[in-house]
Amino acid sequence: MHKCKNGIMLTVIIFVWPFIYLTFLMLLIFSKKEIFRTETRYILFGHSLLVDLMFLFLTDFVVLLSYNFVLIPLHFCIPICMLMEAVKACAPLTIIAMCVERYVAICMPLRHQAISTSRRALIVILMIWILSSISPFVDMFILITASREYLSQLTHCHYEIMIPEKIRHFARGLLYIVGLVFILIIEIFCYVMIYIAARAASGDNKNSASKGQRTISLHILQLFLCTAEVMCPYIEAVVMQYDIQTYLTVRFINFFAFSITSRAVSPLVYGFRDEKFYAAMVYFIRCKNNTISSDTIKQS
């Protein structure tokens, strides 16, 4: 059992931290180039990187605590759970903002520059955080009315501690799924409109529309993984009632299959497929390697 636990923890570290490093590297490149801080699509991409980085770090921390059977006071878990929930809700909202931006750029090219400004992008990000924070703050205000014994108990950190009542747990999941379905409808609309634009376009415009179509396809995949991730706590809650070891195994599988995979799509969509960002990333890595080589030569 001990070897199995160590193997799972090692697997988490091996697979999660490269994504954390890659996301941090891309966020660093984003902060270095002014062009990425002034274009709407890159501002939204930078926000998605920040959200993914926070989510990966927090969930990795919580998963490792669980596998070490570390129990902490519930009132210390509350801010961690609130931040994790807000960050998780930010992901699909950011995805839809990026899809709408691509729709405007391809289907309304003459109005794109006037509509997609950096100021409006920052306003959209602020709105995303406000909408994402409503649910955890409402749950927190309801939770503080609970008994002192409940708030002082030792527990694993997971969001279900914020909503002990089953009816609220069910309502939260239902509302989240309805929201994701609404977002999916908007994404499909953007996909269809871009597909029509790609069929009607020619030359460079056709290539741009086709690329935008593939980008939204990846966003739909990412949204599907986010939807599957929402269902995971319900499966884990049922398993937890029967066996804690099976619960930890199921939680690890869900964490790796949905939480990590959905966050790996963002680097794939923009980090490697976008020509400007990929060129900046290659240039940044080469410059760092040249600096290290020069320092090594001087020391020798």
C-alpha positions, -999 to 999 in steps of 0.1 A, spaced: 0 0 0 28 24 9 46 16 -24 14 22 -43 9 55 -26 44 66 -33 40 55 -70 9 76 -74 25 106 -58 55 103 -80 32 100 -111 14 132 -100 47 151 -97 61 137 -130 31 146 -150 18 178 -133 49 198 -127 60 198 -164 27 214 -173 31 239 -144 66 248 -157 54 251 -193 24 273 -183 47 295 -161 72 298 -190 44 309 -214 31 334 -188 66 348 -185 69 351 -223 35 368 -223 47 394 -198 79 401 -218 64 410 -251 43 442 -254 24 429 -285 9 402 -263 -2 427 -237 -21 449 -262 -39 424 -284 -72 411 -271 -67 374 -281 -33 373 -263 -46 391 -232 -74 365 -229 -48 338 -235 -25 352 -208 -55 352 -184 -62 315 -193 -26 307 -185 -28 324 -152 -60 306 -143 -45 272 -154 -13 278 -134 -33 286 -102 -56 257 -107 -28 232 -114 -8 244 -84 -37 243 -60 -51 210 -71 -17 194 -70 -12 207 -35 -46 193 -24 -41 159 -40 -7 154 -24 -22 164 10 -49 138 4 -25 110 -5 -5 118 26 -37 116 47 -30 151 60 -61 165 77 -63 203 84 -89 224 102 -119 231 80 -117 269 84 -82 268 69 -96 248 39 -123 274 32 -102 301 14 -83 274 -6 -116 258 -17 -131 292 -26 -101 301 -47 -101 267 -64 -138 270 -72 -134 305 -86 -104 295 -107 -123 264 -120 -153 285 -130 -130 311 -148 -118 285 -173 -150 279 -193 -159 316 -192 -125 325 -205 -129 299 -233 -161 314 -244 -146 349 -244 -117 336 -266 -142 320 -290 -163 351 -293 -131 371 -300 -122 347 -329 -158 350 -342 -156 388 -343 -121 387 -359 -132 363 -387 -169 371 -393 -167 409 -387 -131 418 -397 -139 455 -404 -153 460 -369 -128 437 -350 -103 464 -342 -130 487 -328 -147 460 -308 -117 440 -295 -97 465 -276 -73 458 -247 -95 479 -223 -126 458 -232 -105 426 -227 -96 437 -192 -133 445 -185 -143 411 -197 -116 395 -174 -130 415 -144 -165 403 -152 -153 367 -155 -138 369 -120 -169 386 -105 -192 359 -120 -168 331 -109 -166 344 -74 -204 347 -67 -210 310 -60 -181 304 -36 -189 337 -17 -225 327 -13 -215 293 -1 -191 308 24 -217 332 38 -241 302 43 -214 281 58 -204 306 85 -239 299 100 -229 263 106 -221 250 141 -187 258 156 -180 220 159 -184 216 121 -161 245 113 -134 233 137 -133 197 125 -103 182 106 -109 173 70 -94 168 35 -96 199 14 -124 195 -12 -152 219 -21 -179 195 -8 -171 207 27 -185 241 17 -219 226 9 -227 199 34 -264 198 25 -271 173 -4 -298 195 -20 -273 224 -23 -247 201 -37 -271 188 -63 -283 224 -72 -248 236 -76 -239 208 -100 -271 213 -120 -265 251 -124 -229 245 -134 -239 220 -161 -267 243 -174 -241 271 -176 -217 248 -195 -245 238 -219 -252 275 -226 -215 281 -232 -214 251 -256 -243 265 -276 -225 298 -280 -193 279 -291 -212 258 -316 -228 290 -330 -193 306 -334 -180 273 -350 -209 272 -375 -205 309 -384 -167 306 -388 -173 274 -410 -196 294 -432 -170 322 -434 -143 297 -443 -165 282 -472 -171 317 -486 -136 331 -481 -106 327 -504 -68 330 -501 -55 343 -468 -90 349 -454 -98 312 -460 -67 300 -442 -75 323 -413 -111 311 -411 -100 275 -413 -74 280 -385 -101 297 -363 -124 268 -370 -98 243 -357 -91 265 -327 -127 265 -317 -128 227 -322 -101 224 -296 -120 248 -273 -151 226 -276 -129 196 -265 -116 216 -236 -152 225 -226 -162 188 -228 -133 180 -204 -145 208 -181 -180 193 -181 -166 159 -172 -146 174 -145 -178 188 -129 -193 153 -127 -162 139 -109 -170 151 -73 -204 133 -75 -187 100 -84 -160 106 -58 -186 113 -31 -203 80 -38 -171 60 -38 -159 77 -6 -188 62 14 -175 27 7 -137 28 7 -112 56 12 -84 39 -8 -107 34 -38 -118 71 -34 -82 83 -36 -75 61 -66 -107 74 -84 -98 110 -74 -63 106 -89 -77 92 -122 -102 120 -125 -75 146 -116 -52 133 -143 -77 125 -170 -98 157 -168 -81 184 -147 -47 180 -162 -58 172 -197 -82 201 -200 -54 225 -189 -30 210 -214 -52 221 -243 -44 259 -238 -7 255 -245 -16 234 -275 -41 259 -289 -20 290 -287 15 281 -274 24 259 -303 -2 266 -330 0 304 -328 30 315 -350 37 347 -331 37 331 -297 56 300 -308 83 322 -324 86 343 -292 88 311 -271 116 296 -293 135 329 -292 132 331 -254 144 295 -249 174 300 -273 184 333 -256 183 315 -222 204 287 -235 229 311 -250 231 329 -217 238 297 -198 264 286 -223 282 319 -220 282 318 -182 296 282 -183 324 292 -207 334 322 -184 334 300 -153 356 274 -170 
